Amino acid sequence: MEQPIKCVIIDDEKPAVDLLEHYINKVDSLVLVCKFSHIDNGVKLLLKEAQVDAVFLDLSVKGSKELFAESVDQYTCILTTAYPAAMLTDLKITHLLNKPILFEKFLKILNEIFVNVK
């Protein structure tokens, strides 16, 4: 069996966290390592030490843009937002899930990144 894809959720909205957690639990190849409502040094340490594969990061969380900028070559950052993509032109976004997040879109983006996520 292949190694599971280790995921972290960083979002300050409980319903969004609950939905993402539910989606992650539905997919056999994903495992939720941790979830956070804010970004601090402990979050950054966990992301480094736990060798996380994917971070679902809400752009409305304070410090999210900085964490996104630091994510290059460390883990895949999948941004989640309720804002239209047109408002995010200052970021080089490759993986974006617009809220409300549908399971089909969640699975599609993971398959684009990791291939064969089921």
N, C-alpha and C positions, 0 to 999 in steps of 0.2 A: 504494500500500500504506500502511496506517495505521502510525503509529509503534509500535514494540514496547513492551510494558509492562515497565519496568525493575524487577527484583526483587533483594532482598537477603535473605539468610538469616542470622539470628543465633540460634545454638543451640550448646550445649556438648556435645551428644551426636552423635558422628560418624555413627551409623546414621540418625539423624533428618535430618541435613544431607544425607547421600547420597541418601536417599529423596526429599526435597524437590527436590534438584538434578535427580534423574532425572525427576520430574514436570514441573519447569519446562522441561527439555530436550525433553519429549514434546509441548509445546504451542507451536505456531509463533508465536503472538503474545506470548510471554513471552521475556525474556532475563535471564539471571543476571548481575548486575553484580559482586557480590562475596559472600563468605560469611565470617562471623566466629564465634568461639567465646566472645567476651567483648565487653563494651561499654566503650569508652574515648572520649576526645575525637576520635581519628581516625575512629572509626565515625560519630560525630555530624557531623563535617565532611564525610565522604563522603556521608552521607544528604542533606545540604544542597546540596553542590556538584554531585553527580551527578544531581540532580533525579529521585530515585528515586520510583517510583510505588507500590510495594508492599514491605512488610517483613514477612517471616515471623519472628516473634519468640517465642522460647521463654520462658515466664514463669519458668522456673527459673534463668535466667541473671541473675547479680547486676546490678542496675541496670535490669532490664527494665521494672519498673513505672514508674520515673521516665522512661525513654525513651518508653514508651507514653503517658504524660501529656503529653510534649512533642510528640508526633506530630500533634496536632490541626492541621488545615489545612496540613500539610507533605507528608504521604504517608499512604497507607492502611496501617494496622497490622493484620496478621492474626496473632492470638495462637495459639500452639500450646502444648499442655499435656497432660500425662498425668493431671492432677488433674481430678476431676469439676467441672463448671461451678458446682455449688452452693458450692464452696469459693472462688469468685472473685467473691463478691457485692460486694466493695469497689471493683471496677472497673466502669466503664461500657463493657462489651464488646459490640461489635456484630458482630465477625468472629472466630469461634473454631473452630479445628480441634483435635479431641481425638485424642491419640495412642492407638493407632497410626492414622496418617492413611491413609485409603483414597483412591485416585485419583478416584473418583466424587465424594467429598465435597470434595476439593481443587478439582476443576473446577467443582462447583456453587457454591462460595463465591466463586470468581473471577468467574463469570458473574453472580452477584448484585451484585458490586461494579462490574465493568467492562463487562459485557454482550458477548456474542458472542466469548468466549474459546474458541479451538479449537486 
